Amino acid sequence: ELLVQGARLGRIAGDHLQCELDVHKAIRAGLALCQPGDVLVFGCGSSISELTEALRPTRPEIARRIEAEAV
């Protein structure tokens, strides 16, 4: 919530802000908004498995690729 408040203070339009506390849902929501050529930057305070588990339902091939590279 503090990040959302800071973004509002920075005059970012409210319709451009989304707050999702579930890391898996947040990553999937961010990816859903991306267009070809976009880069999604996110912070994940736990492990790479959070990212791969978020990707697995919709992009299993990418999840497998990340897991292979992380070994």
C-alpha positions in Angstrom: 0.0 0.0 0.0 2.9 2.4 0.6 4.1 2.0 -2.9 0.6 2.8 -4.2 0.5 5.9 -2.0 3.9 7.0 -3.3 2.9 6.5 -6.9 -0.2 8.6 -6.3 1.9 11.3 -4.7 4.0 11.1 -7.9 0.9 12.0 -9.8 0.5 8.6 -11.5 -3.1 8.3 -12.6 -5.2 6.0 -10.4 -6.4 4.0 -13.4 -2.8 3.0 -14.1 -2.3 1.6 -10.6 -3.0 -1.9 -9.5 -2.1 -3.4 -6.1 -1.9 -7.2 -5.9 -0.3 -8.6 -2.9 -0.3 -12.3 -4.0 3.0 -12.6 -5.9 1.7 -15.2 -8.4 -1.3 -13.1 -9.3 0.8 -10.0 -9.5 3.3 -11.5 -11.9 0.5 -12.9 -14.1 -1.3 -9.6 -14.1 1.8 -7.7 -15.1 2.5 -10.2 -17.9 -1.1 -9.9 -19.1 -0.6 -6.1 -19.6 2.7 -6.5 -21.5 2.8 -6.0 -25.2 5.5 -7.4 -27.6 8.8 -5.7 -26.9 7.8 -4.7 -23.3 10.0 -5.6 -20.3 8.3 -6.5 -17.0 10.4 -5.5 -14.0 9.4 -7.0 -10.7 10.9 -7.6 -7.3 10.5 -10.9 -5.6 11.7 -11.1 -2.0 11.8 -14.9 -1.8 13.1 -17.2 -4.5 13.0 -17.9 -8.2 10.4 -20.6 -7.5 7.9 -17.8 -6.9 8.4 -16.7 -10.5 8.3 -20.1 -12.0 5.2 -21.1 -10.0 3.4 -17.9 -11.2 4.3 -18.7 -14.8 3.5 -22.4 -14.8 -0.3 -22.2 -15.3 -0.2 -19.9 -18.3 3.4 -20.2 -19.7 4.7 -23.6 -18.7 7.5 -23.6 -21.4 8.9 -20.4 -20.0 8.7 -21.8 -16.4 10.7 -24.8 -17.5 13.3 -22.7 -19.3 13.8 -20.5 -16.2 14.2 -23.6 -14.0 16.8 -25.1 -16.3 18.8 -21.8 -16.4 18.6 -21.4 -12.6 20.3 -24.8 -11.9 
